[in-house]
Amino acid sequence: MKVSVRGGLFDLLAFRGLPGQRKKRIARASAEPLAVHAVNELARQLHPAKLHLQIIKVAQETASSRTYRLVADPDQGTESLPYFRAGQYLSLKVDVDGVRVTRPCSISSAPYESLGEQGFYEVTLRKIPDGFLTPFVWEHWGVGTKVESSAPLGVFYHEPLRDSEQIIGLAGGSGITPFRSMAREIVSGKLAAKLLLLYGSSQPDDILFYDELLDLQRRSDNRLRTVHVLSCDGIVPEGCEQGFISAEMIRKHADPQSGTFFVCGPQAMYQFVGRELASLQVPRRRVRWEAYGEVRDIGHWPGFPTPAVGKVYRANVHINGRRVEIPARADETLLVAFERANLGPPSHCRSGECGYCRSRLVSGEVFVVPETDGRRAADRTYGFIHPCSSYPISDVEVVVPADV
C-alpha cells in the first residue's frame, strides 16, 4: 500500500490551523444564543412525536385488502412527511366508537415517494371480519378522512453495514407490504440490494400486488425475483409453487448459506418458518423478523401457567395523574386491558420491541413470551414491563407513562 507523504503533510498543516480558525469564528459569532439549534430542528422534522395525515386515494387490491394513500395535513400542523427506510411502519392512532386504539402498519410505498410537495405514504390493510379496527376502517375511512399516526418506526429494514446485499424475503399474506416498499426502492436505484421474494398466499385471488411485482421484476435488471407459493388445494396458476415456504422450498430457490433472511407474515408462519430456518442451520444473526404482534391464544403457549387460563384479575393502574382499578384478562395483554378501559395508554409496536409503552410493575406477576421480550436486562431486574407483551397472571399494580 502506497502512502502519500505530501498528502499527509497537508493534512497535518490543515489540522494545525484549526485552533486559529476556531478563534476567528467565535469572535465573529453573535452573542445571542440560538433559539433553535439546527441539529435539534432536523431531529424534530425527522422524528416528530406524531403526524397528522389525510387520505387522498383508496385502492381496492383484493376482496379483503385496500391501500390507503396518505399525505401531510398542514391544517393540523404536519407540513411534510418524514423520510423513512423501506420496511418501517406507522403506528396508527384511531378512535373506534370512543375507544382510542393503536395499530402498527407497514408502509407499503417506497421512501423516495414520501419526498417533496407531492410526497405520500401508502398503507395496505387486510380486513379481519372479527377484528376490532379493520371493520371500522372499512366503514369509515375514505378520501378526505383525517388520520393520526406516529412517525415511521421499526428496525425491519436493510442495513448494508449489517446485512448481505442479497435479501431473501419470506412473506405471508399482508406481510408482503414492507417488501413492496423494498422492491420499489430497489428498482428505483435507491436501495443497493437484491431481493428474492418467496410470497405465500392462500388463494390466487388473494395475492396482493401480483401485477405490480411482475412489472417491477421486469424492470429490475435481475435485482428482484418473486416466487408465489400457494397453500390451496387443486391446480395452481403456471409459475406458482404449491405448498408452504418450507426448508425444501427455500433451498430450491435460494442458497440458505448466503444472504440475509427477512420474514414478515402471520404468527403461525413465524413459528413454522422459524423451525424451517433452524433446520437449514441459518444463524440468528442472518434473520430479521418483523414485529411479532400480540400473541394469540396465549393459554396454549409453552410455559404459560395453567391455573391462570380463563381468569380475570384486578389491575390498579396509575396513569395521567389518576389511579383506576380495571379488569384484566389473563388471555389478553395489559395494553388491551388499558385500551378497553379507555385509559389512552402509549403504544407503537404492540410487540414488546420498541419500549414506548415501558411501565413499572409495582406488584403482581405477568407472563412474557420470551420471543417478544424486548426489555433490557436492567428493566427485567428492576420491575419494568412492556404492557403490550405482558399478560397478567395475578392482580397487578402498574405505573404507566402518559402518551405524548
C-alpha angles and dihedrals in degrees: 000000000000119000119205107225091186092053091048091053091052089052091051092049091049091051090049090057095052098089091055093048090048092054091050092050092049090051092051095045122105118254090225113099118240111265090209124011113229093231092051091049091051090050090051091052094047096042110028117173091241142355129225110210139174130212113238100167139024120195123190103221099175135347089277103030136071134181118217120200113212130194133183116279106216092181087067095044104268107118099174142000120261116240117250142183122258107265099034125121143218121231103224117213110207134173106219110191091326096318116109113219136171129215129181113229126183117239105243097190124079125263093242089059091064094063129097133015092307093047119140145173124219126205123187118208129191114211114240106201095212094033126118103224110029098056087053091049092050090053101042111024120091142129108319096024114140115231130189122206145154122262114270111295142175141071100245095116139105113270111188092203089059109021134063119252086244113076116196104199120199110191135173127192112316088000085092091081100087089045091054086057091049092046093052091047093049094049091047088058094242098109116057098213143095122235127207106183125197103191121190122203133168098225136013092243091053096060111120120221094358096153094039094051089050091051092046090051091053091053097041101088088233093307094113131048127169126199115191116213117194122197095194123109123247132037116344125206118273113276094025126112121226125223130026136319093269132164088262091052092049092048091050094058105025144030103251091201094061133050132033119276120225115191128193128161144085120332094252087059092050091055093046096044091044090060092045093052090048089054088053089052093236107170116240090238089068097053125082118191124199114231108299098219128212112326113247121218092014091176090075095048115116110261098019107134110253095215090061095057110117094004126135115209135189119255120197104203127194108199137145092001096307138092121223135173116223137168116260121194118216091224093058131060120255088246090062090049090052091049093048087055089049093237094145098231120189115259141158119153101023086207106089090255112103102042094221092128093046108153138173118251103214095181141349134046135280134188117230122189105234091224091060099037102116096165124126116249090250091055091052089050097047100042106262120143141182104235091205090068100029123097118196115239095173139013107299142194116209135181108212124193119235119258114247 
